[in-house]
Every structure is written in structure tokens, then in C-alpha cells.
Amino acid sequence: MASVTSATVAFPCFTGLKLAVNSKPTTVSTAIRSPSTSTPKLSVKSSLKDFGVMAVAAAASIALVGNAMAIEILLGSDDGGLVFVPSEFTVAKGEKIVFKNNAGYPHNVVFDEDEIPSGVDASKISMDEQALLNGAGETYEVTLTEPGSYGFYCVPHQGAGMVGKLTVN
């Protein structure tokens, strides 16, 4: 459920996309025959461009939903402060939490065994206390499935106040 990685995550960008299709409307006609003298007709007009725009919008929505299932927490503030940014937050059960090295490293993420829900093993969701994220952009990921309140800290900087609290709904 937890992993350390130094990979960079790239988010898809849909700006500047162009759809190269014929923008002339396409007509589909269907004739319904009945024994009566009147002949009603059903006609549907649509352009391939409209269809392409809908396809791109659907793909973008799917990508955004996937990305919405993760929250990124910075280790160290932009001005070099020894803090988690944000230091308090709420996630949904099963949502991925990505702790990302930002400034003032090395850092790590350890969950306080006295400040987690009963039955949760702190060693399974924490980094090893000796393991450190040493470079900018390095990450530690964890997914929590037990609702409740979790306290966590950075071992090298706990005395400086680098502590956090999260709630899993």
C-alpha cells in the first residue's frame, strides 16, 4: 500500500488540440412506412466535428477523474520552512496520498502509532525511520483505507515542528 518513488507525474494537457475532420453536416434519414397515406420521416443532422469535440471532452473528464483520486503534500514550504504543506487535510477512504520533497530536505514520513486508528499498523503505512527522501521531487505514496484520524511527522525535523494530521472519511 505504500511505495517510494522518484518518478515525475505528467498530467495530460488538452490545450491546442485540433480536430482535422470535414465540418460539413452529415444527414441520416430513416423512412417509416405505414399503410396510411402519410409518410412521416425522421432526420438526424450532426457534424463529425461535434462528435470529435464530445470525444475529447469525455477523454479529458476521465483523465481528470483519475487525477482527482490523489492528493499531493509538499515536504518543506517554498520558502524553506520545515513543514508539511498542507499540514492538515482530509482524504476519502482509498485515496492516494503523495508526499513530495519540495525544500529543506532530507525528509521522511512516519505515522505516529499513538495517533492512528486502532488496528492500523504504523510500520506498514510509514517510511522506515532511517529512510530519507534526499532530492527535490522524490515522493512517498500511501493509500489509507481505515477511516479515522492519523498523526504523522518527519523524523529529522519533528523537533522543529514538522508534523501533520490527516483525516480519512
Secondary structure, 3 states (H helix, E strand, C coil): CEEEECCCCCCCCCCCCCCCCCCCCEEEEEECCCCCCCCCEEEEEECHHHHHHHHHHHHHHHHHHHHCCEEEEEECCCCCCCCEECCEEEECCCCEEEEEECCCCCECCEECCCCCCCCCCHHHHCCCCCCCECCCCCEEEEECCCCEEEEEECHHHHHHCCEEEEEEC
